[in-house]
Amino acid sequence: MTKFHLDRVLPYDATQLWTLVGDVERYPDFIPWITQLRAYNIQAQDGQSRLDADVSVGFKMLSEKFSTRVTRTAGDRSVDMAYIKGPFKKMIGRWVFTPVAGGTDVSFDMDVEMKNPILDALFRANFNLAVSRLMSCFENRAAATLKKIA
């Protein structure tokens, strides 16, 4: 299993960041390796929304498809990802956005394991780089679309 945890303070409003990360259907617009995404089973009730997404990703000669369930909870400004099907044995992710002086503490946790041991070893070897690039995509999107807190 590959586990990752990141805490970072960003100079943006917590609710705006939560909305940006929770807008899964826009991921192909700013995450270059997501080649296709289809959202379905969209539901919303009592400050929580949920959707399932089929995601196609491509890295050079490697391409995969997987399905995930995304739950967005307004009360604690969290976005949870749960694995449905695809090449993973396990994939759990959680974002939490907490207001702090000057911005938002962004907490991101990911726990991933591939079914194929060779792909899992390759994935583990590149996981920190992949997550760093993913975070850069979100930070760049925030910089391009959100107003910084003064």
ZAZAVEX-853899 format. One line per field, with one value per atom (N, C-alpha, C): residue in three letters; atom name; residue number from 0; x negated, y negated, z negated. Coordinates in steps of 0.05 Angstrom, whole numbers. Atoms other than C-alpha are relative to their C-alpha. Layout:
type <- [ala/...] .
atom <- [CA/...] .
seq <- [NUM/...] .
c1 <- [X/...] .
c2 <- [Y/...] .
c3 <- [Z/...] .
! end
This chain:
type <- [met/met/met/thr/thr/thr/lys/lys/lys/phe/phe/phe/his/his/his/leu/leu/leu/asp/asp/asp/arg/arg/arg/val/val/val/leu/leu/leu/pro/pro/pro/tyr/tyr/tyr/asp/asp/asp/ala/ala/ala/thr/thr/thr/gln/gln/gln/leu/leu/leu/trp/trp/trp/thr/thr/thr/leu/leu/leu/val/val/val/gly/gly/gly/asp/asp/asp/val/val/val/glu/glu/glu/arg/arg/arg/tyr/tyr/tyr/pro/pro/pro/asp/asp/asp/phe/phe/phe/ile/ile/ile/pro/pro/pro/trp/trp/trp/ile/ile/ile/thr/thr/thr/gln/gln/gln/leu/leu/leu/arg/arg/arg/ala/ala/ala/tyr/tyr/tyr/asn/asn/asn/ile/ile/ile/gln/gln/gln/ala/ala/ala/gln/gln/gln/asp/asp/asp/gly/gly/gly/gln/gln/gln/ser/ser/ser/arg/arg/arg/leu/leu/leu/asp/asp/asp/ala/ala/ala/asp/asp/asp/val/val/val/ser/ser/ser/val/val/val/gly/gly/gly/phe/phe/phe/lys/lys/lys/met/met/met/leu/leu/leu/ser/ser/ser/glu/glu/glu/lys/lys/lys/phe/phe/phe/ser/ser/ser/thr/thr/thr/arg/arg/arg/val/val/val/thr/thr/thr/arg/arg/arg/thr/thr/thr/ala/ala/ala/gly/gly/gly/asp/asp/asp/arg/arg/arg/ser/ser/ser/val/val/val/asp/asp/asp/met/met/met/ala/ala/ala/tyr/tyr/tyr/ile/ile/ile/lys/lys/lys/gly/gly/gly/pro/pro/pro/phe/phe/phe/lys/lys/lys/lys/lys/lys/met/met/met/ile/ile/ile/gly/gly/gly/arg/arg/arg/trp/trp/trp/val/val/val/phe/phe/phe/thr/thr/thr/pro/pro/pro/val/val/val/ala/ala/ala/gly/gly/gly/gly/gly/gly/thr/thr/thr/asp/asp/asp/val/val/val/ser/ser/ser/phe/phe/phe/asp/asp/asp/met/met/met/asp/asp/asp/val/val/val/glu/glu/glu/met/met/met/lys/lys/lys/asn/asn/asn/pro/pro/pro/ile/ile/ile/leu/leu/leu/asp/asp/asp/ala/ala/ala/leu/leu/leu/phe/phe/phe/arg/arg/arg/ala/ala/ala/asn/asn/asn/phe/phe/phe/asn/asn/asn/leu/leu/leu/ala/ala/ala/val/val/val/ser/ser/ser/arg/arg/arg/leu/leu/leu/met/met/met/ser/ser/ser/cys/cys/cys/phe/phe/phe/glu/glu/glu/asn/asn/asn/arg/arg/arg/ala/ala/ala/ala/ala/ala/ala/ala/ala/thr/thr/thr/leu/leu/leu/lys/lys/lys/lys/lys/lys/ile/ile/ile/ala/ala/ala] .
atom <- [N/CA/C/N/CA/C/N/CA/C/N/CA/C/N/CA/C/N/CA/C/N/CA/C/N/CA/C/N/CA/C/N/CA/C/N/CA/C/N/CA/C/N/CA/C/N/CA/C/N/CA/C/N/CA/C/N/CA/C/N/CA/C/N/CA/C/N/CA/C/N/CA/C/N/CA/C/N/CA/C/N/CA/C/N/CA/C/N/CA/C/N/CA/C/N/CA/C/N/CA/C/N/CA/C/N/CA/C/N/CA/C/N/CA/C/N/CA/C/N/CA/C/N/CA/C/N/CA/C/N/CA/C/N/CA/C/N/CA/C/N/CA/C/N/CA/C/N/CA/C/N/CA/C/N/CA/C/N/CA/C/N/CA/C/N/CA/C/N/CA/C/N/CA/C/N/CA/C/N/CA/C/N/CA/C/N/CA/C/N/CA/C/N/CA/C/N/CA/C/N/CA/C/N/CA/C/N/CA/C/N/CA/C/N/CA/C/N/CA/C/N/CA/C/N/CA/C/N/CA/C/N/CA/C/N/CA/C/N/CA/C/N/CA/C/N/CA/C/N/CA/C/N/CA/C/N/CA/C/N/CA/C/N/CA/C/N/CA/C/N/CA/C/N/CA/C/N/CA/C/N/CA/C/N/CA/C/N/CA/C/N/CA/C/N/CA/C/N/CA/C/N/CA/C/N/CA/C/N/CA/C/N/CA/C/N/CA/C/N/CA/C/N/CA/C/N/CA/C/N/CA/C/N/CA/C/N/CA/C/N/CA/C/N/CA/C/N/CA/C/N/CA/C/N/CA/C/N/CA/C/N/CA/C/N/CA/C/N/CA/C/N/CA/C/N/CA/C/N/CA/C/N/CA/C/N/CA/C/N/CA/C/N/CA/C/N/CA/C/N/CA/C/N/CA/C/N/CA/C/N/CA/C/N/CA/C/N/CA/C/N/CA/C/N/CA/C/N/CA/C/N/CA/C/N/CA/C/N/CA/C/N/CA/C/N/CA/C/N/CA/C/N/CA/C/N/CA/C/N/CA/C/N/CA/C/N/CA/C/N/CA/C/N/CA/C/N/CA/C/N/CA/C/N/CA/C/N/CA/C/N/CA/C/N/CA/C/N/CA/C/N/CA/C/N/CA/C/N/CA/C/N/CA/C/N/CA/C/N/CA/C/N/CA/C] .
seq <- [0/0/0/1/1/1/2/2/2/3/3/3/4/4/4/5/5/5/6/6/6/7/7/7/8/8/8/9/9/9/10/10/10/11/11/11/12/12/12/13/13/13/14/14/14/15/15/15/16/16/16/17/17/17/18/18/18/19/19/19/20/20/20/21/21/21/22/22/22/23/23/23/24/24/24/25/25/25/26/26/26/27/27/27/28/28/28/29/29/29/30/30/30/31/31/31/32/32/32/33/33/33/34/34/34/35/35/35/36/36/36/37/37/37/38/38/38/39/39/39/40/40/40/41/41/41/42/42/42/43/43/43/44/44/44/45/45/45/46/46/46/47/47/47/48/48/48/49/49/49/50/50/50/51/51/51/52/52/52/53/53/53/54/54/54/55/55/55/56/56/56/57/57/57/58/58/58/59/59/59/60/60/60/61/61/61/62/62/62/63/63/63/64/64/64/65/65/65/66/66/66/67/67/67/68/68/68/69/69/69/70/70/70/71/71/71/72/72/72/73/73/73/74/74/74/75/75/75/76/76/76/77/77/77/78/78/78/79/79/79/80/80/80/81/81/81/82/82/82/83/83/83/84/84/84/85/85/85/86/86/86/87/87/87/88/88/88/89/89/89/90/90/90/91/91/91/92/92/92/93/93/93/94/94/94/95/95/95/96/96/96/97/97/97/98/98/98/99/99/99/100/100/100/101/101/101/102/102/102/103/103/103/104/104/104/105/105/105/106/106/106/107/107/107/108/108/108/109/109/109/110/110/110/111/111/111/112/112/112/113/113/113/114/114/114/115/115/115/116/116/116/117/117/117/118/118/118/119/119/119/120/120/120/121/121/121/122/122/122/123/123/123/124/124/124/125/125/125/126/126/126/127/127/127/128/128/128/129/129/129/130/130/130/131/131/131/132/132/132/133/133/133/134/134/134/135/135/135/136/136/136/137/137/137/138/138/138/139/139/139/140/140/140/141/141/141/142/142/142/143/143/143/144/144/144/145/145/145/146/146/146/147/147/147/148/148/148/149/149/149] .
c1 <- [-16/0/-17/14/-22/18/-15/1/-14/11/-7/16/-14/10/-14/11/2/17/-13/19/-13/11/11/20/-17/37/-1/-3/63/15/-12/84/27/-26/155/21/-23/224/5/-4/238/23/-23/306/-5/7/280/-18/18/224/15/-17/274/17/-16/318/-17/18/259/-7/8/236/24/-24/307/13/-10/321/-14/13/298/4/-6/331/-18/18/281/-29/27/219/-14/14/204/-9/7/200/-28/25/138/-19/18/109/-7/5/73/1/0/70/28/-27/145/11/-8/166/30/-29/240/11/-13/288/30/-29/362/11/-13/402/29/-27/467/9/-11/511/-3/3/510/23/-21/547/-9/6/552/22/-20/585/-14/9/575/-30/28/508/-20/19/478/8/-5/472/-18/15/448/3/-1/430/-19/19/397/-13/14/345/-16/18/313/-22/23/244/-20/21/195/-24/25/123/-21/21/63/-26/28/-12/-17/17/-55/12/-10/-44/20/-17/-2/27/-27/73/17/-18/124/26/-26/196/7/-9/226/25/-24/290/-3/2/295/26/-23/349/-11/9/340/22/-20/376/-10/7/375/18/-15/396/-6/4/408/-7/4/409/-29/28/336/-18/15/314/-19/17/290/9/-6/286/-13/9/280/2/0/262/-2/0/277/0/4/257/25/-22/311/-11/11/275/-23/22/213/-25/25/139/-11/9/134/11/-10/140/13/-10/152/-6/5/160/19/-15/184/-13/11/175/18/-16/197/-14/8/191/16/-14/208/-11/7/208/9/-5/202/-10/8/202/-21/21/139/-7/8/109/-14/13/91/8/-7/125/13/-12/141/-21/17/106/13/-9/113/-14/10/106/8/-6/101/-13/9/95/7/-5/89/-12/9/83/6/-4/73/-17/15/54/11/-8/55/4/-4/80/-25/24/20/-25/24/-44/-21/20/-88/9/-11/-43/-1/1/-40/-28/28/-116/-7/5/-119/15/-17/-63/-13/13/-97/-25/25/-163/5/-6/-129/23/-24/-73/-4/4/-103/-1/1/-119/28/-27/-49/18/-16/-16/-9/10/-61/10/-10/-40/30/-29/33/5/-3/27/-6/7/-6/23/-23/53/22/-20/101/-8/10/58/1/-1/52/29/-28/127/11/-8/139/-11/12/90/13/-12/125/29/-29/197/9/-9/199/-15/13/184/-14/15/129/12/-8/146/-22/20/112/-12] .
c2 <- [24/0/-25/26/-71/-20/20/-124/-27/27/-198/-19/21/-257/-27/27/-331/-20/23/-393/-24/24/-460/-22/24/-530/-15/15/-565/-26/27/-639/-4/2/-625/8/-6/-619/31/-29/-548/10/-9/-543/0/1/-564/23/-23/-512/26/-24/-459/3/-1/-477/7/-6/-475/29/-29/-406/18/-16/-380/-1/2/-401/20/-23/-333/-1/0/-342/-19/19/-399/10/-10/-357/2/-2/-343/-28/26/-419/-9/10/-426/22/-22/-357/14/-9/-338/30/-29/-263/12/-10/-257/-5/3/-244/0/0/-232/5/-4/-235/-1/-1/-216/2/0/-233/10/-11/-196/6/-5/-177/-24/24/-249/-4/3/-260/-23/21/-318/-1/1/-322/-10/9/-359/-7/9/-392/20/-21/-330/7/-10/-311/23/-24/-248/5/-8/-226/23/-20/-167/-10/9/-180/22/-17/-138/-18/17/-166/15/-11/-152/-17/15/-171/11/-8/-169/-12/9/-174/13/-10/-167/25/-24/-94/15/-14/-74/-15/11/-85/19/-16/-61/-14/10/-69/10/-8/-68/-15/13/-86/-7/9/-125/-13/15/-152/-24/25/-224/-11/11/-250/-27/27/-325/-8/7/-347/-29/29/-421/-6/6/-419/-1/0/-400/-6/7/-422/23/-23/-352/11/-14/-314/28/-28/-238/15/-17/-190/29/-28/-116/16/-16/-64/17/-17/-28/24/-22/12/-11/7/13/15/-14/30/0/2/15/23/-17/62/-17/19/2/-28/28/-73/-16/17/-120/-27/27/-195/-18/19/-252/-27/27/-327/-13/16/-373/-29/28/-449/-15/13/-487/-29/28/-563/-5/9/-592/-29/27/-661/-2/4/-684/20/-19/-627/25/-26/-554/21/-23/-493/22/-21/-440/26/-26/-369/21/-20/-313/26/-27/-239/18/-19/-183/26/-27/-108/17/-14/-68/25/-24/2/11/-11/31/30/-29/102/14/-12/117/-8/7/122/-15/15/96/-29/27/36/-14/11/26/-10/8/24/-25/24/-26/-24/21/-67/-11/9/-68/-16/14/-90/-29/26/-150/-15/10/-164/-29/26/-225/-21/18/-258/-4/2/-243/-18/16/-273/-29/28/-334/-14/12/-345/-5/4/-335/-25/24/-387/-25/24/-435/-7/5/-426/-15/14/-446/-28/26/-503/-20/17/-530/-7/5/-524/-21/20/-562/-28/25/-616/-13/11/-624/-7/3/-623/-13/10/-646/-25/25/-712/7/-5/-709/-17/14/-729/-20/22/-796/2] .
c3 <- [0/0/0/-1/15/-13/15/-34/3/-3/-26/-17/15/-71/6/-6/-55/-16/12/-95/12/-12/-61/-5/3/-75/27/-25/-12/-6/5/-9/13/-12/13/-21/17/-19/-1/4/-47/17/-15/-15/30/-29/53/8/-6/50/-1/2/27/26/-25/87/24/-22/135/1/1/112/4/-3/109/27/-28/181/18/-13/206/30/-29/274/16/-14/290/0/2/275/27/-26/349/11/-9/359/-10/11/315/-10/7/299/26/-27/363/5/-5/353/-2/-1/344/28/-28/415/4/-2/402/-28/25/344/5/-2/340/-27/26/278/3/-1/262/-29/26/203/-18/14/181/-19/21/115/-19/19/66/-21/21/-2/-26/26/-68/-2/1/-53/9/-10/-22/29/-27/51/7/-7/83/30/-28/153/4/-9/186/26/-24/240/12/-16/294/10/-6/304/18/-17/361/-3/3/349/19/-19/395/-8/5/381/21/-22/443/12/-13/464/-18/19/403/-1/3/401/-17/17/350/-3/6/332/-28/27/262/-6/9/227/-30/27/162/-9/11/116/-15/13/94/-17/18/33/-10/8/19/-23/24/-51/-7/5/-62/-29/29/-139/-8/7/-146/23/-24/-77/8/-8/-58/27/-25/7/-4/4/1/26/-24/57/-9/7/53/26/-24/104/6/-9/144/16/-16/198/17/-17/242/-9/4/235/-29/28/160/-17/21/102/-21/20/58/9/-5/69/-17/18/15/-1/2/15/-16/16/-29/0/1/-24/-23/20/-83/2/-3/-79/-25/26/-145/1/0/-149/-22/19/-182/7/-6/-187/26/-26/-117/21/-21/-80/-10/6/-85/-4/3/-112/16/-17/-59/-9/9/-85/21/-21/-33/-8/6/-47/23/-22/5/-9/6/-5/25/-25/59/2/-6/79/26/-26/150/-3/-1/164/11/-13/209/-15/17/167/16/-15/224/3/-1/235/-27/27/160/-7/5/155/16/-16/212/-11/12/181/-25/25/113/4/-6/144/9/-11/176/-14/13/126/-10/11/91/23/-23/158/12/-11/184/-18/18/122/0/-2/125/25/-25/197/-2/4/179/-17/17/123/16/-16/172/19/-18/220/-15/16/164/-8/8/140/24/-24/211/8/-6/221/-20/20/156/7/-7/177/24/-24/244/-4/2/218/-26/26/145/-8/10/111/-26/25/58/-23/24/-13/-6/5/-28/-27] .
! end
